[in-house]
């Protein structure tokens, strides 16, 4: 989206039918930093002014980070009027044995379908 003479890019943009609003996701590979809130607020304001339909609710922001310090998040969001949430994501691989078992099961089902 364009604000002034600058282009900005939301990482992920969804529409939540139940809430009737746009949901902007900002994805971060490191720890949460307070400045992320300002960036998301800019996105939400631009979406509400330029993209949101009159019958829709205000846009919501979600910041997904690898780590977060709850106290820093609380301070960063305490004066923000925008509906923004911060959450951590976890990187986890499926257990190798479980993956092998599921693959065997899939191969057996495929063989049964062929017969």
Secondary structure as the mmCIF struct_conf table of DSSP 4:
data_model
#
loop_
_struct_conf.conf_type_id
_struct_conf.id
_struct_conf.beg_label_comp_id
_struct_conf.beg_label_asym_id
_struct_conf.beg_label_seq_id
_struct_conf.end_label_comp_id
_struct_conf.end_label_asym_id
_struct_conf.end_label_seq_id
STRN STRN1 UNK A 2 UNK A 3
TURN_TY1_P TURN_TY1_P1 UNK A 4 UNK A 5
STRN STRN2 UNK A 6 UNK A 7
BEND BEND1 UNK A 11 UNK A 11
STRN STRN3 UNK A 12 UNK A 16
TURN_TY1_P TURN_TY1_P2 UNK A 17 UNK A 20
STRN STRN4 UNK A 21 UNK A 27
BEND BEND2 UNK A 29 UNK A 30
STRN STRN5 UNK A 31 UNK A 31
TURN_TY1_P TURN_TY1_P3 UNK A 34 UNK A 34
HELX_RH_AL_P HELX_RH_AL_P1 UNK A 35 UNK A 50
TURN_TY1_P TURN_TY1_P4 UNK A 51 UNK A 51
TURN_TY1_P TURN_TY1_P5 UNK A 54 UNK A 55
BEND BEND3 UNK A 56 UNK A 56
HELX_LH_PP_P HELX_LH_PP_P1 UNK A 57 UNK A 59
STRN STRN6 UNK A 60 UNK A 65
BEND BEND4 UNK A 66 UNK A 66
STRN STRN7 UNK A 67 UNK A 67
HELX_RH_AL_P HELX_RH_AL_P2 UNK A 70 UNK A 77
TURN_TY1_P TURN_TY1_P6 UNK A 78 UNK A 79
BEND BEND5 UNK A 82 UNK A 82
STRN STRN8 UNK A 84 UNK A 88
HELX_LH_PP_P HELX_LH_PP_P2 UNK A 93 UNK A 95
HELX_RH_AL_P HELX_RH_AL_P3 UNK A 96 UNK A 114
#
